[in-house]
Amino acid sequence: MANAKHRYEDTVEPQSSIVVDLGVTRRSVDRLAQQQGWKLRKDRRRAHCRRR
């Protein structure tokens, strides 16, 4: 699960790729992230969108 958390939180790897490797649905990973307190992707600040 640590690898999935790292891939979810720290990479730009598509979630579809992560769920295929885990053998679960995207909703399952979303639910797991919320339950485990992972940094949610929707809350991530995009690196290429910098404030001026």
C-alpha positions in Angstrom: 0.0 0.0 0.0 3.0 2.3 0.6 3.8 2.1 -3.1 0.3 3.0 -4.1 0.3 6.0 -1.7 3.6 7.2 -3.1 2.3 6.9 -6.7 -1.0 8.6 -5.8 0.5 11.5 -3.8 3.9 12.1 -5.3 3.7 11.4 -9.1 1.7 12.5 -12.1 1.1 8.9 -13.1 -2.5 8.5 -14.3 -4.8 7.0 -11.7 -5.9 4.6 -14.3 -2.4 3.1 -14.4 -2.3 2.8 -10.6 -5.7 1.1 -10.3 -4.8 -1.5 -13.0 -1.7 -2.5 -11.1 -3.6 -2.8 -7.9 -6.5 -4.6 -9.5 -9.2 -2.3 -8.1 -11.5 0.4 -9.3 -10.7 4.1 -9.3 -13.4 4.7 -6.8 -11.7 2.1 -4.5 -8.5 4.1 -4.6 -10.3 7.4 -4.1 -12.1 5.9 -1.1 -8.8 4.5 0.3 -7.1 7.8 -0.1 -9.8 9.6 1.9 -9.9 6.9 4.6 -6.1 6.8 5.0 -5.7 10.6 5.0 -3.6 10.7 1.8 -3.0 14.0 0.1 -5.9 14.1 -2.4 -5.0 14.7 -6.0 -7.7 17.3 -6.4 -6.1 19.4 -3.6 -2.7 19.2 -5.3 -1.2 22.5 -6.6 -0.2 22.1 -10.2 3.5 22.8 -10.7 3.0 24.6 -13.9 0.3 27.0 -12.5 2.4 29.4 -10.5 1.0 32.6 -8.9 2.5 35.8 -10.1 
